[in-house]
Amino acid sequence: MKVSRIAATAALAGAGVLVLSGPAFAHVSVSAEGTAAKGGYATVNFKVPNERDNASTTKLEVSFPTDHPLASVMPQPVDGWTVKVTRSKLAKPLELHGEKISEAVSKVTWTATGKGVEPGFFQKFPLSVGQLPEDTDELVFKALQTYSNKEVVRWIEVPKDGAEEPDNPAPVLALSAATGGHHGGAAESAEPAEPAAAKTTTTAAEPADSSDTTARVLGVVGIVVGVAGVAYGVAGRRRTTV
């Protein structure tokens, strides 16, 4: 009897932990493949888990930040899903690679053509994005997750520093420090340095070859002179002996 009560208590406690911890990990999130450096381009994945036991996720709508608009957004095809990229006019045009951009992506929508994300599974939705802003440490994307039973979960609450994570946090992409290797950055100006370095190496090698040849010639001459001296000395000794 006691064993049964202990087992029942443990089961209830475990279920309580799962219920309480559910919102902490089962939400729409975004992360970069590798790094998302300021001023560069990155491939990011929106990860969508299914939180329901009796319905599938059939649509994902991701709104892009208007305070830091992204001019370039390219989706990767996902089997069983269609994707639509929506662009909107910018209040203030962007300058990208010397050109002014008057439109930016405001929303990307994925819609299932089949069963969608079924219970017990998750799905990743990849995007290539850029040029990433240089004046912020993160980008906030608000997302709507629609289920097959018409339920809509709004992942739109912006997490705040020092506060507990909200029940429905919006996906947040952390940006790393800018590097010289990002597209359109210092890497381009550094590329011509390679031929210059090669030329310097070739030029420096020429005197080294000349010096080496001269040293070899002098060495051979020294050997010849040495041999001649030894022969002369031997001949002298023979004459003295005779």
KEBAKOL-385806 format. One record per residue (C-alpha): residue in three letters; x, y, z. Coordinates in steps of 0.02 Angstrom, whole numbers, padded with zeros to 5 digits, always signed. Last residue first. Layout:
! residues N
alaXYZ
...
***
This chain:
! residues 242
val+05775+00664-02663
thr+05688+00702-02499
thr+05676+00887-02536
arg+05602+00852-02708
arg+05472+00735-02633
arg+05425+00862-02500
gly+05395+00994-02633
ala+05281+00879-02732
val+05176+00845-02577
gly+05158+01030-02542
tyr+05105+01068-02720
ala+04974+00932-02714
val+04904+01001-02550
gly+04897+01176-02621
ala+04809+01117-02778
val+04679+01026-02674
gly+04647+01181-02571
val+04632+01292-02724
val+04506+01172-02801
ile+04406+01164-02639
gly+04405+01352-02624
val+04346+01371-02804
val+04205+01249-02770
gly+04152+01347-02616
leu+04161+01511-02707
val+04046+01443-02842
arg+03923+01375-02712
ala+03919+01540-02618
thr+03886+01635-02779
thr+03739+01520-02821
asp+03664+01541-02647
ser+03680+01730-02655
ser+03594+01734-02824
asp+03451+01622-02761
ala+03426+01729-02604
pro+03429+01886-02709
glu+03281+01815-02810
ala+03176+01748-02664
ala+03135+01922-02596
thr+03052+01967-02759
thr+02946+01810-02759
thr+02890+01835-02578
thr+02846+02017-02609
lys+02744+01969-02761
ala+02648+01839-02660
ala+02611+01967-02524
ala+02549+02092-02654
pro+02441+01958-02734
glu+02359+01923-02563
ala+02335+02105-02510
pro+02202+02130-02645
glu+02077+02034-02533
ala+02085+02152-02382
ser+01967+02282-02455
glu+01836+02148-02481
ala+01857+02074-02307
ala+01828+02242-02225
gly+01642+02232-02252
gly+01525+02199-02398
his+01486+02023-02340
his+01551+01987-02166
gly+01733+01932-02146
gly+01800+02083-02054
thr+01689+02039-01907
ala+01541+02127-01825
ala+01501+02075-01647
ser+01367+01942-01624
leu+01180+01964-01648
ala+01053+01873-01539
leu+00891+01824-01628
val+00734+01836-01519
pro+00575+01735-01546
ala+00427+01815-01456
pro+00388+01750-01283
asn+00215+01680-01244
asp+00211+01646-01056
pro+00337+01784-01022
glu+00515+01743-00966
glu+00548+01817-00795
ala+00618+01992-00787
gly+00799+02051-00774
asp+00808+02102-00956
lys+00638+02103-01041
pro+00565+01970-01155
val+00449+02038-01291
glu+00279+01954-01292
ile+00224+01909-01470
trp+00211+01720-01481
arg+00024+01722-01519
val-00053+01548-01516
val-00196+01527-01640
glu-00324+01387-01622
lys-00412+01343-01786
asn-00421+01155-01743
ser-00281+01124-01870
tyr-00166+01237-01768
thr-00102+01412-01805
gln+00061+01482-01735
leu+00080+01671-01743
ala+00255+01745-01728
lys+00336+01908-01673
phe+00519+01926-01722
val+00638+02023-01610
leu+00813+02063-01672
glu+00962+02075-01556
asp+01119+02171-01512
thr+01075+02331-01604
asp+01163+02465-01708
glu+01249+02356-01839
pro+01094+02293-01928
leu+01096+02126-02021
gln+01105+02136-02211
gly+01031+02013-02215
val+00931+01854-02203
ser+00938+01676-02270
leu+00787+01585-02201
pro+00758+01410-02133
phe+00593+01341-02062
lys+00623+01202-01936
gln+00485+01081-01885
phe+00438+00997-01722
phe+00356+00830-01678
gly+00254+00750-01537
pro+00087+00803-01608
glu+00093+00831-01798
val+00179+00975-01884
gly+00084+00997-02047
lys-00035+00862-02110
gly-00022+00912-02293
thr-00003+01076-02388
ala+00054+01167-02233
thr+00065+01357-02240
trp+00223+01458-02206
thr+00208+01648-02195
val+00350+01775-02199
lys+00313+01955-02148
ser+00378+02134-02163
val+00516+02110-02291
ala+00589+02276-02344
glu+00549+02409-02473
ser+00627+02578-02519
ile+00805+02516-02540
lys+00935+02645-02590
glu+01089+02574-02676
gly+01271+02590-02623
his+01284+02411-02564
leu+01125+02433-02461
glu+01057+02604-02412
leu+00888+02594-02326
pro+00738+02704-02362
lys+00644+02785-02216
ala+00457+02754-02200
leu+00487+02587-02284
lys+00360+02513-02403
ser+00309+02334-02367
arg+00361+02161-02426
thr+00273+01995-02396
val+00364+01830-02423
lys+00250+01679-02449
val+00299+01499-02413
thr+00216+01334-02457
trp+00241+01181-02347
gly+00248+00992-02367
asp+00434+00987-02397
val+00520+01147-02344
pro+00597+01260-02477
gln+00731+01380-02411
pro+00670+01558-02389
met+00767+01711-02449
val+00758+01875-02353
ser+00856+02029-02410
ala+00801+02204-02362
leu+00795+02176-02175
pro+00712+02312-02072
his+00781+02366-01902
asp+00641+02470-01822
thr+00511+02376-01924
pro+00554+02206-01853
phe+00493+02057-01957
ser+00327+01970-01928
val+00329+01780-01933
glu+00171+01685-01980
leu+00170+01497-01955
lys+00029+01385-02018
thr-00034+01206-02003
thr+00022+01153-01829
ser-00065+00988-01792
ala-00205+00953-01667
asn-00253+00829-01530
asp-00100+00818-01419
arg-00051+01002-01431
glu+00115+01088-01404
asn+00187+01058-01577
pro+00363+01128-01588
val+00411+01266-01713
lys+00594+01308-01737
phe+00629+01462-01844
asn+00799+01434-01921
val+00923+01569-01970
thr+01050+01581-02110
ala+01157+01736-02092
tyr+01216+01893-02181
gly+01330+02029-02117
gly+01324+02200-02036
lys+01313+02129-01861
ala+01364+01947-01856
ala+01235+01807-01849
thr+01342+01657-01803
gly+01341+01471-01844
glu+01169+01423-01907
ala+01070+01558-01821
ser+00929+01534-01697
val+00743+01572-01688
ser+00611+01510-01566
val+00428+01458-01564
his+00382+01389-01394
ala+00395+01226-01298
phe+00543+01259-01184
ala+00485+01367-01038
pro+00300+01347-01077
gly+00307+01163-01029
ser+00406+01179-00867
leu+00254+01198-00755
val+00155+01060-00839
leu+00304+00942-00844
val+00346+00975-00662
gly+00166+00943-00611
ala+00165+00779-00706
gly+00321+00725-00614
ala+00244+00770-00446
leu+00086+00673-00488
ala+00188+00521-00538
ala+00294+00531-00381
thr+00139+00539-00271
ala+00063+00388-00358
ala+00224+00289-00337
ile+00233+00334-00152
arg+00051+00286-00127
ser+00077+00119-00216
val+00232+00081-00112
lys+00138+00120+00048
met+00000+00000+00000
***
